Amino acid sequence: MTKRKFGLGLSLVLAAGTILGACGTKDEKASTGSEGTDKGTTESTDFSIAMITDVGGVDDKSFNQSAWEGFQAWGAEHGLERGDGGFDYLQSAGDADYVTNLNNLVRRDFDIVYGIGFLLEEPIGTIADQKPDNKFVILDGVADKPNVVSVLFKEQEVAYLAGVAAALMSETKQVGFVGGMEIPVIERFEAGFVEGVKAVDPSIKVDVQYTGKFDDAALGKTTANRMYSSGVDIIAHAAGGTGNGVFAEAKERKTKDPNANVWVIGVDSDQYEEGAVGDSNVTLTSMLKKVGVAVQDVANAAMAGDFPGGTTLTYGLAEEGVELADSRGNIPQDVLDQIQEYADKVAAGEITVPETLE
């Protein structure tokens, strides 16, 4: 929908000092991240970055995957390969892995270590205190430390647009929201979605269910089953890998009945491919967070000697850090035009979307 202007945005952040303001399994021999790198035209660097995932895994088709894709793009841009001295990731199977993985990457001497997701907030803060000479980034959380950059997104703003889309497209006037854990980032998605629906039609029923997990597709599927069975026709999810089960349920219903009116709104990355059912698709749109761009912005600033430690960077609609994904025709143009009107008002500050439900 919009073109990138993050480079300018981060330059302004660095000049001003600060801007104030989760979510598979890993194949250890997966893509090295060097595919497509043209070393003949790309200047290499000795700067290196690494990340650790939360429990959702690097291939969660959501937040972790979006961050890793940003790492791969950054590596290609700078002629680097996966591994020490370039870029890499470690996957966390559970909470107990966070501190261990962070220490592992520090020992491997990466210039910046990223923690992906709110669940890494406390571990990043702990390691940052222990390693004051190292640089860290926490995505979707805040660690108020001089050697940590905190990156937040205004999830409520893109979720508001998703709520508008759901309200305009629902035939049953019943829509749903499936969240993972009840943490601030997911609650911002919920608040925005509910407010967006309400802005279009306050009479539409919004069924909100939290699963308590980001890595349980089976639980996501049973939750979606209950919603669709009750009359919900559009479900927005913010549940990481658990959300894959929402797609599985919608696709199963569409396979059994090609005329079934079931839709899913994806999260973090463009989840259109997750909704493919033969020649049709159940993905209405996705709530995009440009995580990969944020990853690259901070890395490039640090390379230039301007690591914005101790600050919180916030990306919203005005900063072009969140947006709805291309619906590939699943949302008609007249509805898209209405959604854009709401988007323009939010970006201009004419509409303020709450971060929590009152």
Secondary structure by P-SEA (a helix, b strand, c coil): cccccaaaaaaaaaaacccccccccccccccccccccccccbbbbcccccccccccccccccaaaaaaaaaaaaaaaacccccccccbbbbbccccaaaaaaaaaaaacccbbbbccccaaaaaaaaaaacccccccccccccccccbbbbbcaaaaaaaaaaaaaaacccccccbbbbccccaaaaaaaaaaaaaaaaccccbbbbbbbccccccaaaaaaaaaaaaaacccbbbbcccccaaaaaaaaaaaaaaccccbbbbbbcccccccccccccccccccccccaaaaaaaaaaaaaaaccccccbbbbbcccccccccccccccccaaaaaaaaaaaaaaaaccbbbbcccc
